[in-house]
Amino acid sequence: MVVDCVKPAQKKRKGRPARAADTTSTLRITSHDALAGTYEVTLEFKGVTGSAVDSVTTVVTVGGYEDKTFEVAMKTRRPSTG
């Protein structure tokens, strides 16, 4: 499950500083049984048009009946803004 997504950079606006892009997504994996397991998780990052802009694969180990939250970072570091 994706908990939090990439956010594009924001330009400086009246009374607010500029904000750098957040190029990470937070994911949560949940084990529904007593067995621990190691899983390969692939996340595809999509731009505003719905086309893939990056893809990252990571390995996550989760214990029995455990919730694990982890972050995955884009390789390109440039989320598509349109």
PDB file with one MODEL, atoms N, CA, C and O in Angstrom:
MODEL        1
ATOM      1  N   MET A   1       0.844  -1.165   0.000  1.00  0.00           N
ATOM      2  CA  MET A   1       0.000   0.000   0.000  1.00  0.00           C
ATOM      3  C   MET A   1       0.896   1.236   0.000  1.00  0.00           C
ATOM      4  O   MET A   1       1.859   1.320   0.762  1.00  0.00           O
ATOM      5  N   VAL A   2       0.564   2.192  -0.865  1.00  0.00           N
ATOM      6  CA  VAL A   2       1.291   3.464  -0.905  1.00  0.00           C
ATOM      7  C   VAL A   2       0.669   4.382   0.143  1.00  0.00           C
ATOM      8  O   VAL A   2      -0.536   4.632   0.127  1.00  0.00           O
ATOM      9  N   VAL A   3       1.510   4.883   1.059  1.00  0.00           N
ATOM     10  CA  VAL A   3       1.051   5.750   2.144  1.00  0.00           C
ATOM     11  C   VAL A   3       1.218   7.218   1.788  1.00  0.00           C
ATOM     12  O   VAL A   3       0.366   8.040   2.125  1.00  0.00           O
ATOM     13  N   ASP A   4       2.318   7.556   1.103  1.00  0.00           N
ATOM     14  CA  ASP A   4       2.624   8.944   0.760  1.00  0.00           C
ATOM     15  C   ASP A   4       3.376   8.947  -0.563  1.00  0.00           C
ATOM     16  O   ASP A   4       4.249   8.106  -0.779  1.00  0.00           O
ATOM     17  N   CYS A   5       3.051   9.876  -1.446  1.00  0.00           N
ATOM     18  CA  CYS A   5       3.635   9.912  -2.791  1.00  0.00           C
ATOM     19  C   CYS A   5       4.625  11.050  -2.963  1.00  0.00           C
ATOM     20  O   CYS A   5       4.754  11.932  -2.113  1.00  0.00           O
ATOM     21  N   VAL A   6       5.319  10.998  -4.092  1.00  0.00           N
ATOM     22  CA  VAL A   6       6.249  12.044  -4.514  1.00  0.00           C
ATOM     23  C   VAL A   6       5.488  13.357  -4.656  1.00  0.00           C
ATOM     24  O   VAL A   6       4.329  13.375  -5.071  1.00  0.00           O
ATOM     25  N   LYS A   7       6.151  14.451  -4.307  1.00  0.00           N
ATOM     26  CA  LYS A   7       5.549  15.773  -4.461  1.00  0.00           C
ATOM     27  C   LYS A   7       6.509  16.649  -5.265  1.00  0.00           C
ATOM     28  O   LYS A   7       7.695  16.704  -4.942  1.00  0.00           O
ATOM     29  N   PRO A   8       6.026  17.336  -6.304  1.00  0.00           N
ATOM     30  CA  PRO A   8       6.903  18.183  -7.118  1.00  0.00           C
ATOM     31  C   PRO A   8       7.380  19.413  -6.344  1.00  0.00           C
ATOM     32  O   PRO A   8       6.801  19.794  -5.328  1.00  0.00           O
ATOM     33  N   ALA A   9       8.435  20.010  -6.847  1.00  0.00           N
ATOM     34  CA  ALA A   9       8.947  21.241  -6.242  1.00  0.00           C
ATOM     35  C   ALA A   9       7.905  22.345  -6.379  1.00  0.00           C
ATOM     36  O   ALA A   9       7.085  22.335  -7.297  1.00  0.00           O
ATOM     37  N   GLN A  10       7.953  23.292  -5.453  1.00  0.00           N
ATOM     38  CA  GLN A  10       7.061  24.445  -5.520  1.00  0.00           C
ATOM     39  C   GLN A  10       7.909  25.701  -5.591  1.00  0.00           C
ATOM     40  O   GLN A  10       8.879  25.863  -4.851  1.00  0.00           O
ATOM     41  N   LYS A  11       7.520  26.587  -6.499  1.00  0.00           N
ATOM     42  CA  LYS A  11       8.230  27.851  -6.624  1.00  0.00           C
ATOM     43  C   LYS A  11       7.890  28.743  -5.436  1.00  0.00           C
ATOM     44  O   LYS A  11       6.880  28.557  -4.756  1.00  0.00           O
ATOM     45  N   LYS A  12       8.759  29.706  -5.212  1.00  0.00           N
ATOM     46  CA  LYS A  12       8.525  30.672  -4.153  1.00  0.00           C
ATOM     47  C   LYS A  12       7.252  31.450  -4.461  1.00  0.00           C
ATOM     48  O   LYS A  12       7.064  31.957  -5.567  1.00  0.00           O
ATOM     49  N   ARG A  13       6.387  31.532  -3.460  1.00  0.00           N
ATOM     50  CA  ARG A  13       5.155  32.302  -3.598  1.00  0.00           C
ATOM     51  C   ARG A  13       5.137  33.376  -2.528  1.00  0.00           C
ATOM     52  O   ARG A  13       5.904  33.319  -1.567  1.00  0.00           O
ATOM     53  N   LYS A  14       4.281  34.328  -2.690  1.00  0.00           N
ATOM     54  CA  LYS A  14       4.205  35.445  -1.756  1.00  0.00           C
ATOM     55  C   LYS A  14       4.095  34.932  -0.318  1.00  0.00           C
ATOM     56  O   LYS A  14       3.140  34.239   0.032  1.00  0.00           O
ATOM     57  N   GLY A  15       5.075  35.278   0.499  1.00  0.00           N
ATOM     58  CA  GLY A  15       5.069  34.905   1.905  1.00  0.00           C
ATOM     59  C   GLY A  15       5.481  33.466   2.188  1.00  0.00           C
ATOM     60  O   GLY A  15       5.478  33.042   3.344  1.00  0.00           O
ATOM     61  N   ARG A  16       5.834  32.707   1.155  1.00  0.00           N
ATOM     62  CA  ARG A  16       6.224  31.307   1.359  1.00  0.00           C
ATOM     63  C   ARG A  16       7.539  31.026   0.640  1.00  0.00           C
ATOM     64  O   ARG A  16       7.752  31.499  -0.476  1.00  0.00           O
ATOM     65  N   PRO A  17       8.419  30.258   1.276  1.00  0.00           N
ATOM     66  CA  PRO A  17       9.684  29.915   0.620  1.00  0.00           C
ATOM     67  C   PRO A  17       9.470  28.833  -0.448  1.00  0.00           C
ATOM     68  O   PRO A  17       8.464  28.124  -0.441  1.00  0.00           O
ATOM     69  N   ALA A  18      10.424  28.727  -1.350  1.00  0.00           N
ATOM     70  CA  ALA A  18      10.391  27.649  -2.346  1.00  0.00           C
ATOM     71  C   ALA A  18      10.592  26.323  -1.617  1.00  0.00           C
ATOM     72  O   ALA A  18      11.202  26.270  -0.550  1.00  0.00           O
ATOM     73  N   ARG A  19      10.071  25.268  -2.208  1.00  0.00           N
ATOM     74  CA  ARG A  19      10.207  23.937  -1.596  1.00  0.00           C
ATOM     75  C   ARG A  19      10.782  22.982  -2.636  1.00  0.00           C
ATOM     76  O   ARG A  19      10.297  22.912  -3.765  1.00  0.00           O
ATOM     77  N   ALA A  20      11.821  22.247  -2.243  1.00  0.00           N
ATOM     78  CA  ALA A  20      12.427  21.257  -3.134  1.00  0.00           C
ATOM     79  C   ALA A  20      11.461  20.091  -3.322  1.00  0.00           C
ATOM     80  O   ALA A  20      10.596  19.847  -2.480  1.00  0.00           O
ATOM     81  N   ALA A  21      11.615  19.381  -4.419  1.00  0.00           N
ATOM     82  CA  ALA A  21      10.771  18.217  -4.691  1.00  0.00           C
ATOM     83  C   ALA A  21      11.046  17.117  -3.663  1.00  0.00           C
ATOM     84  O   ALA A  21      12.189  16.915  -3.253  1.00  0.00           O
ATOM     85  N   ASP A  22      10.004  16.419  -3.255  1.00  0.00           N
ATOM     86  CA  ASP A  22      10.124  15.239  -2.401  1.00  0.00           C
ATOM     87  C   ASP A  22      10.069  14.051  -3.350  1.00  0.00           C
ATOM     88  O   ASP A  22       9.001  13.733  -3.874  1.00  0.00           O
ATOM     89  N   THR A  23      11.182  13.399  -3.579  1.00  0.00           N
ATOM     90  CA  THR A  23      11.258  12.328  -4.572  1.00  0.00           C
ATOM     91  C   THR A  23      11.195  10.941  -3.944  1.00  0.00           C
ATOM     92  O   THR A  23      11.713   9.979  -4.510  1.00  0.00           O
ATOM     93  N   THR A  24      10.560  10.832  -2.772  1.00  0.00           N
ATOM     94  CA  THR A  24      10.385   9.530  -2.135  1.00  0.00           C
ATOM     95  C   THR A  24       8.897   9.225  -1.973  1.00  0.00           C
ATOM     96  O   THR A  24       8.061  10.125  -1.893  1.00  0.00           O
ATOM     97  N   SER A  25       8.599   7.950  -1.928  1.00  0.00           N
ATOM     98  CA  SER A  25       7.251   7.484  -1.613  1.00  0.00           C
ATOM     99  C   SER A  25       7.352   6.573  -0.404  1.00  0.00           C
ATOM    100  O   SER A  25       8.316   5.818  -0.268  1.00  0.00           O
ATOM    101  N   THR A  26       6.365   6.640   0.468  1.00  0.00           N
ATOM    102  CA  THR A  26       6.314   5.787   1.646  1.00  0.00           C
ATOM    103  C   THR A  26       5.334   4.656   1.378  1.00  0.00           C
ATOM    104  O   THR A  26       4.199   4.887   0.960  1.00  0.00           O
ATOM    105  N   LEU A  27       5.787   3.431   1.625  1.00  0.00           N
ATOM    106  CA  LEU A  27       4.969   2.244   1.401  1.00  0.00           C
ATOM    107  C   LEU A  27       4.796   1.486   2.716  1.00  0.00           C
ATOM    108  O   LEU A  27       5.609   1.612   3.632  1.00  0.00           O
ATOM    109  N   ARG A  28       3.716   0.692   2.794  1.00  0.00           N
ATOM    110  CA  ARG A  28       3.501  -0.161   3.970  1.00  0.00           C
ATOM    111  C   ARG A  28       3.160  -1.562   3.474  1.00  0.00           C
ATOM    112  O   ARG A  28       2.327  -1.736   2.585  1.00  0.00           O
ATOM    113  N   ILE A  29       3.820  -2.557   4.064  1.00  0.00           N
ATOM    114  CA  ILE A  29       3.532  -3.951   3.748  1.00  0.00           C
ATOM    115  C   ILE A  29       3.071  -4.618   5.038  1.00  0.00           C
ATOM    116  O   ILE A  29       3.621  -4.350   6.106  1.00  0.00           O
ATOM    117  N   THR A  30       2.067  -5.483   4.947  1.00  0.00           N
ATOM    118  CA  THR A  30       1.477  -6.123   6.119  1.00  0.00           C
ATOM    119  C   THR A  30       1.462  -7.631   5.927  1.00  0.00           C
ATOM    120  O   THR A  30       1.026  -8.127   4.888  1.00  0.00           O
ATOM    121  N   SER A  31       1.935  -8.351   6.921  1.00  0.00           N
ATOM    122  CA  SER A  31       1.877  -9.814   6.926  1.00  0.00           C
ATOM    123  C   SER A  31       0.597 -10.232   7.638  1.00  0.00           C
ATOM    124  O   SER A  31       0.327  -9.785   8.753  1.00  0.00           O
ATOM    125  N   HIS A  32      -0.190 -11.092   6.994  1.00  0.00           N
ATOM    126  CA  HIS A  32      -1.445 -11.548   7.577  1.00  0.00           C
ATOM    127  C   HIS A  32      -1.358 -12.970   8.122  1.00  0.00           C
ATOM    128  O   HIS A  32      -2.378 -13.594   8.416  1.00  0.00           O
ATOM    129  N   ASP A  33      -0.117 -13.484   8.257  1.00  0.00           N
ATOM    130  CA  ASP A  33       0.045 -14.808   8.852  1.00  0.00           C
ATOM    131  C   ASP A  33       1.289 -14.831   9.733  1.00  0.00           C
ATOM    132  O   ASP A  33       1.979 -13.820   9.860  1.00  0.00           O
ATOM    133  N   ALA A  34       1.575 -15.968  10.337  1.00  0.00           N
ATOM    134  CA  ALA A  34       2.670 -16.065  11.308  1.00  0.00           C
ATOM    135  C   ALA A  34       4.035 -16.216  10.656  1.00  0.00           C
ATOM    136  O   ALA A  34       5.052 -16.161  11.348  1.00  0.00           O
ATOM    137  N   LEU A  35       4.083 -16.402   9.355  1.00  0.00           N
ATOM    138  CA  LEU A  35       5.353 -16.630   8.680  1.00  0.00           C
ATOM    139  C   LEU A  35       6.019 -15.321   8.275  1.00  0.00           C
ATOM    140  O   LEU A  35       5.378 -14.424   7.727  1.00  0.00           O
ATOM    141  N   ALA A  36       7.316 -15.228   8.555  1.00  0.00           N
ATOM    142  CA  ALA A  36       8.098 -14.091   8.070  1.00  0.00           C
ATOM    143  C   ALA A  36       8.387 -14.326   6.594  1.00  0.00           C
ATOM    144  O   ALA A  36       8.397 -15.468   6.136  1.00  0.00           O
ATOM    145  N   GLY A  37       8.618 -13.270   5.862  1.00  0.00           N
ATOM    146  CA  GLY A  37       8.925 -13.417   4.441  1.00  0.00           C
ATOM    147  C   GLY A  37       9.741 -12.266   3.916  1.00  0.00           C
ATOM    148  O   GLY A  37       9.739 -11.171   4.477  1.00  0.00           O
ATOM    149  N   THR A  38      10.438 -12.528   2.834  1.00  0.00           N
ATOM    150  CA  THR A  38      11.203 -11.502   2.141  1.00  0.00           C
ATOM    151  C   THR A  38      10.574 -11.329   0.767  1.00  0.00           C
ATOM    152  O   THR A  38      10.355 -12.303   0.046  1.00  0.00           O
ATOM    153  N   TYR A  39      10.283 -10.079   0.410  1.00  0.00           N
ATOM    154  CA  TYR A  39       9.555  -9.787  -0.818  1.00  0.00           C
ATOM    155  C   TYR A  39      10.306  -8.767  -1.653  1.00  0.00           C
ATOM    156  O   TYR A  39      10.955  -7.865  -1.124  1.00  0.00           O
ATOM    157  N   GLU A  40      10.210  -8.922  -2.959  1.00  0.00           N
ATOM    158  CA  GLU A  40      10.742  -7.933  -3.881  1.00  0.00           C
ATOM    159  C   GLU A  40       9.573  -7.033  -4.272  1.00  0.00           C
ATOM    160  O   GLU A  40       8.575  -7.502  -4.819  1.00  0.00           O
ATOM    161  N   VAL A  41       9.703  -5.749  -3.988  1.00  0.00           N
ATOM    162  CA  VAL A  41       8.633  -4.783  -4.241  1.00  0.00           C
ATOM    163  C   VAL A  41       9.095  -3.826  -5.332  1.00  0.00           C
ATOM    164  O   VAL A  41      10.155  -3.210  -5.220  1.00  0.00           O
ATOM    165  N   THR A  42       8.293  -3.705  -6.384  1.00  0.00           N
ATOM    166  CA  THR A  42       8.582  -2.772  -7.474  1.00  0.00           C
ATOM    167  C   THR A  42       7.536  -1.670  -7.458  1.00  0.00           C
ATOM    168  O   THR A  42       6.334  -1.938  -7.449  1.00  0.00           O
ATOM    169  N   LEU A  43       8.004  -0.431  -7.454  1.00  0.00           N
ATOM    170  CA  LEU A  43       7.116   0.724  -7.485  1.00  0.00           C
ATOM    171  C   LEU A  43       7.386   1.498  -8.764  1.00  0.00           C
ATOM    172  O   LEU A  43       8.529   1.853  -9.054  1.00  0.00           O
ATOM    173  N   GLU A  44       6.335   1.758  -9.523  1.00  0.00           N
ATOM    174  CA  GLU A  44       6.456   2.545 -10.738  1.00  0.00           C
ATOM    175  C   GLU A  44       5.932   3.949 -10.453  1.00  0.00           C
ATOM    176  O   GLU A  44       4.780   4.131 -10.060  1.00  0.00           O
ATOM    177  N   PHE A  45       6.795   4.929 -10.659  1.00  0.00           N
ATOM    178  CA  PHE A  45       6.420   6.330 -10.468  1.00  0.00           C
ATOM    179  C   PHE A  45       5.844   6.834 -11.784  1.00  0.00           C
ATOM    180  O   PHE A  45       6.443   6.643 -12.842  1.00  0.00           O
ATOM    181  N   LYS A  46       4.679   7.480 -11.719  1.00  0.00           N
ATOM    182  CA  LYS A  46       4.035   7.994 -12.925  1.00  0.00           C
ATOM    183  C   LYS A  46       3.941   9.505 -12.870  1.00  0.00           C
ATOM    184  O   LYS A  46       3.789  10.095 -11.800  1.00  0.00           O
ATOM    185  N   GLY A  47       4.034  10.126 -14.042  1.00  0.00           N
ATOM    186  CA  GLY A  47       3.911  11.568 -14.156  1.00  0.00           C
ATOM    187  C   GLY A  47       2.452  11.978 -14.216  1.00  0.00           C
ATOM    188  O   GLY A  47       1.561  11.137 -14.100  1.00  0.00           O
ATOM    189  N   VAL A  48       2.207  13.261 -14.394  1.00  0.00           N
ATOM    190  CA  VAL A  48       0.846  13.780 -14.401  1.00  0.00           C
ATOM    191  C   VAL A  48       0.027  13.251 -15.573  1.00  0.00           C
ATOM    192  O   VAL A  48      -1.203  13.243 -15.505  1.00  0.00           O
ATOM    193  N   THR A  49       0.677  12.814 -16.638  1.00  0.00           N
ATOM    194  CA  THR A  49      -0.051  12.268 -17.788  1.00  0.00           C
ATOM    195  C   THR A  49      -0.326  10.778 -17.627  1.00  0.00           C
ATOM    196  O   THR A  49      -1.009  10.184 -18.461  1.00  0.00           O
ATOM    197  N   GLY A  50       0.194  10.168 -16.565  1.00  0.00           N
ATOM    198  CA  GLY A  50      -0.019   8.745 -16.326  1.00  0.00           C
ATOM    199  C   GLY A  50       1.060   7.854 -16.900  1.00  0.00           C
ATOM    200  O   GLY A  50       1.019   6.638 -16.711  1.00  0.00           O
ATOM    201  N   SER A  51       2.020   8.426 -17.595  1.00  0.00           N
ATOM    202  CA  SER A  51       3.105   7.614 -18.146  1.00  0.00           C
ATOM    203  C   SER A  51       4.205   7.436 -17.107  1.00  0.00           C
ATOM    204  O   SER A  51       4.436   8.307 -16.267  1.00  0.00           O
ATOM    205  N   ALA A  52       4.880   6.288 -17.180  1.00  0.00           N
ATOM    206  CA  ALA A  52       5.947   5.969 -16.216  1.00  0.00           C
ATOM    207  C   ALA A  52       7.125   6.918 -16.402  1.00  0.00           C
ATOM    208  O   ALA A  52       7.567   7.169 -17.524  1.00  0.00           O
ATOM    209  N   VAL A  53       7.633   7.446 -15.272  1.00  0.00           N
ATOM    210  CA  VAL A  53       8.806   8.313 -15.319  1.00  0.00           C
ATOM    211  C   VAL A  53       9.996   7.674 -14.610  1.00  0.00           C
ATOM    212  O   VAL A  53      11.132   8.113 -14.790  1.00  0.00           O
ATOM    213  N   ASP A  54       9.746   6.639 -13.806  1.00  0.00           N
ATOM    214  CA  ASP A  54      10.809   5.944 -13.089  1.00  0.00           C
ATOM    215  C   ASP A  54      10.237   4.663 -12.503  1.00  0.00           C
ATOM    216  O   ASP A  54       9.024   4.537 -12.330  1.00  0.00           O
ATOM    217  N   SER A  55      11.107   3.722 -12.203  1.00  0.00           N
ATOM    218  CA  SER A  55      10.701   2.467 -11.574  1.00  0.00           C
ATOM    219  C   SER A  55      11.826   2.022 -10.651  1.00  0.00           C
ATOM    220  O   SER A  55      12.996   2.046 -11.032  1.00  0.00           O
ATOM    221  N   VAL A  56      11.468   1.617  -9.434  1.00  0.00           N
ATOM    222  CA  VAL A  56      12.458   1.200  -8.446  1.00  0.00           C
ATOM    223  C   VAL A  56      12.014  -0.122  -7.835  1.00  0.00           C
ATOM    224  O   VAL A  56      10.841  -0.306  -7.508  1.00  0.00           O
ATOM    225  N   THR A  57      12.970  -1.044  -7.685  1.00  0.00           N
ATOM    226  CA  THR A  57      12.698  -2.322  -7.035  1.00  0.00           C
ATOM    227  C   THR A  57      13.550  -2.405  -5.781  1.00  0.00           C
ATOM    228  O   THR A  57      14.736  -2.079  -5.803  1.00  0.00           O
ATOM    229  N   THR A  58      12.938  -2.845  -4.682  1.00  0.00           N
ATOM    230  CA  THR A  58      13.645  -3.001  -3.413  1.00  0.00           C
ATOM    231  C   THR A  58      13.219  -4.314  -2.767  1.00  0.00           C
ATOM    232  O   THR A  58      12.159  -4.854  -3.082  1.00  0.00           O
ATOM    233  N   VAL A  59      14.044  -4.817  -1.873  1.00  0.00           N
ATOM    234  CA  VAL A  59      13.737  -6.057  -1.155  1.00  0.00           C
ATOM    235  C   VAL A  59      13.381  -5.699   0.282  1.00  0.00           C
ATOM    236  O   VAL A  59      14.101  -4.946   0.939  1.00  0.00           O
ATOM    237  N   VAL A  60      12.261  -6.247   0.769  1.00  0.00           N
ATOM    238  CA  VAL A  60      11.762  -5.939   2.109  1.00  0.00           C
ATOM    239  C   VAL A  60      11.499  -7.249   2.843  1.00  0.00           C
ATOM    240  O   VAL A  60      10.891  -8.166   2.291  1.00  0.00           O
ATOM    241  N   THR A  61      11.956  -7.332   4.081  1.00  0.00           N
ATOM    242  CA  THR A  61      11.666  -8.483   4.930  1.00  0.00           C
ATOM    243  C   THR A  61      10.664  -8.054   5.988  1.00  0.00           C
ATOM    244  O   THR A  61      10.841  -7.031   6.649  1.00  0.00           O
ATOM    245  N   VAL A  62       9.612  -8.844   6.141  1.00  0.00           N
ATOM    246  CA  VAL A  62       8.563  -8.538   7.115  1.00  0.00           C
ATOM    247  C   VAL A  62       8.330  -9.782   7.970  1.00  0.00           C
ATOM    248  O   VAL A  62       8.272 -10.899   7.456  1.00  0.00           O
ATOM    249  N   GLY A  63       8.198  -9.572   9.282  1.00  0.00           N
ATOM    250  CA  GLY A  63       7.960 -10.668  10.214  1.00  0.00           C
ATOM    251  C   GLY A  63       6.498 -11.084  10.229  1.00  0.00           C
ATOM    252  O   GLY A  63       5.646 -10.418   9.642  1.00  0.00           O
ATOM    253  N   GLY A  64       6.216 -12.187  10.904  1.00  0.00           N
ATOM    254  CA  GLY A  64       4.846 -12.660  11.021  1.00  0.00           C
ATOM    255  C   GLY A  64       3.963 -11.650  11.721  1.00  0.00           C
ATOM    256  O   GLY A  64       4.334 -11.107  12.762  1.00  0.00           O
ATOM    257  N   TYR A  65       2.790 -11.393  11.152  1.00  0.00           N
ATOM    258  CA  TYR A  65       1.807 -10.441  11.685  1.00  0.00           C
ATOM    259  C   TYR A  65       2.410  -9.057  11.920  1.00  0.00           C
ATOM    260  O   TYR A  65       2.032  -8.368  12.867  1.00  0.00           O
ATOM    261  N   GLU A  66       3.327  -8.656  11.076  1.00  0.00           N
ATOM    262  CA  GLU A  66       4.013  -7.374  11.241  1.00  0.00           C
ATOM    263  C   GLU A  66       3.580  -6.393  10.151  1.00  0.00           C
ATOM    264  O   GLU A  66       3.345  -6.784   9.008  1.00  0.00           O
ATOM    265  N   ASP A  67       3.477  -5.119  10.521  1.00  0.00           N
ATOM    266  CA  ASP A  67       3.342  -4.025   9.568  1.00  0.00           C
ATOM    267  C   ASP A  67       4.710  -3.391   9.445  1.00  0.00           C
ATOM    268  O   ASP A  67       5.356  -3.114  10.456  1.00  0.00           O
ATOM    269  N   LYS A  68       5.164  -3.158   8.231  1.00  0.00           N
ATOM    270  CA  LYS A  68       6.452  -2.494   8.038  1.00  0.00           C
ATOM    271  C   LYS A  68       6.246  -1.336   7.079  1.00  0.00           C
ATOM    272  O   LYS A  68       5.692  -1.512   5.994  1.00  0.00           O
ATOM    273  N   THR A  69       6.689  -0.158   7.476  1.00  0.00           N
ATOM    274  CA  THR A  69       6.625   1.038   6.646  1.00  0.00           C
ATOM    275  C   THR A  69       8.050   1.356   6.205  1.00  0.00           C
ATOM    276  O   THR A  69       8.982   1.326   7.009  1.00  0.00           O
ATOM    277  N   PHE A  70       8.209   1.662   4.912  1.00  0.00           N
ATOM    278  CA  PHE A  70       9.536   1.944   4.379  1.00  0.00           C
ATOM    279  C   PHE A  70       9.412   2.950   3.242  1.00  0.00           C
ATOM    280  O   PHE A  70       8.334   3.147   2.681  1.00  0.00           O
ATOM    281  N   GLU A  71      10.540   3.583   2.910  1.00  0.00           N
ATOM    282  CA  GLU A  71      10.551   4.586   1.844  1.00  0.00           C
ATOM    283  C   GLU A  71      11.300   4.069   0.629  1.00  0.00           C
ATOM    284  O   GLU A  71      12.266   3.315   0.741  1.00  0.00           O
ATOM    285  N   VAL A  72      10.829   4.493  -0.528  1.00  0.00           N
ATOM    286  CA  VAL A  72      11.468   4.172  -1.803  1.00  0.00           C
ATOM    287  C   VAL A  72      11.728   5.496  -2.508  1.00  0.00           C
ATOM    288  O   VAL A  72      10.818   6.312  -2.653  1.00  0.00           O
ATOM    289  N   ALA A  73      12.965   5.713  -2.946  1.00  0.00           N
ATOM    290  CA  ALA A  73      13.330   6.974  -3.599  1.00  0.00           C
ATOM    291  C   ALA A  73      13.441   6.784  -5.104  1.00  0.00           C
ATOM    292  O   ALA A  73      13.891   5.745  -5.586  1.00  0.00           O
ATOM    293  N   MET A  74      13.022   7.810  -5.835  1.00  0.00           N
ATOM    294  CA  MET A  74      13.190   7.802  -7.288  1.00  0.00           C
ATOM    295  C   MET A  74      14.672   7.811  -7.615  1.00  0.00           C
ATOM    296  O   MET A  74      15.473   8.399  -6.889  1.00  0.00           O
ATOM    297  N   LYS A  75      15.032   7.160  -8.708  1.00  0.00           N
ATOM    298  CA  LYS A  75      16.417   7.191  -9.155  1.00  0.00           C
ATOM    299  C   LYS A  75      16.736   8.493  -9.879  1.00  0.00           C
ATOM    300  O   LYS A  75      17.849   9.008  -9.779  1.00  0.00           O
ATOM    301  N   THR A  76      15.744   9.028 -10.616  1.00  0.00           N
ATOM    302  CA  THR A  76      15.976  10.230 -11.429  1.00  0.00           C
ATOM    303  C   THR A  76      15.963  11.514 -10.626  1.00  0.00           C
ATOM    304  O   THR A  76      16.549  12.512 -11.047  1.00  0.00           O
ATOM    305  N   ARG A  77      15.303  11.507  -9.469  1.00  0.00           N
ATOM    306  CA  ARG A  77      15.205  12.684  -8.591  1.00  0.00           C
ATOM    307  C   ARG A  77      14.445  13.837  -9.227  1.00  0.00           C
ATOM    308  O   ARG A  77      14.535  14.963  -8.737  1.00  0.00           O
ATOM    309  N   ARG A  78      13.691  13.595 -10.313  1.00  0.00           N
ATOM    310  CA  ARG A  78      12.939  14.662 -10.959  1.00  0.00           C
ATOM    311  C   ARG A  78      11.505  14.206 -11.235  1.00  0.00           C
ATOM    312  O   ARG A  78      11.230  13.672 -12.309  1.00  0.00           O
ATOM    313  N   PRO A  79      10.599  14.405 -10.295  1.00  0.00           N
ATOM    314  CA  PRO A  79       9.222  14.031 -10.585  1.00  0.00           C
ATOM    315  C   PRO A  79       8.640  14.897 -11.686  1.00  0.00           C
ATOM    316  O   PRO A  79       8.887  16.102 -11.731  1.00  0.00           O
ATOM    317  N   SER A  80       7.878  14.294 -12.563  1.00  0.00           N
ATOM    318  CA  SER A  80       7.254  15.031 -13.672  1.00  0.00           C
ATOM    319  C   SER A  80       6.167  15.959 -13.154  1.00  0.00           C
ATOM    320  O   SER A  80       5.313  15.551 -12.367  1.00  0.00           O
ATOM    321  N   THR A  81       6.202  17.180 -13.589  1.00  0.00           N
ATOM    322  CA  THR A  81       5.188  18.141 -13.157  1.00  0.00           C
ATOM    323  C   THR A  81       4.247  18.500 -14.295  1.00  0.00           C
ATOM    324  O   THR A  81       3.374  19.350 -14.115  1.00  0.00           O
ATOM    325  N   GLY A  82       4.390  17.901 -15.419  1.00  0.00           N
ATOM    326  CA  GLY A  82       3.438  18.155 -16.478  1.00  0.00           C
ATOM    327  C   GLY A  82       4.122  18.566 -17.712  1.00  0.00           C
ATOM    328  O   GLY A  82       3.469  18.825 -18.723  1.00  0.00           O
TER     329      GLY A  82
ENDMDL
END
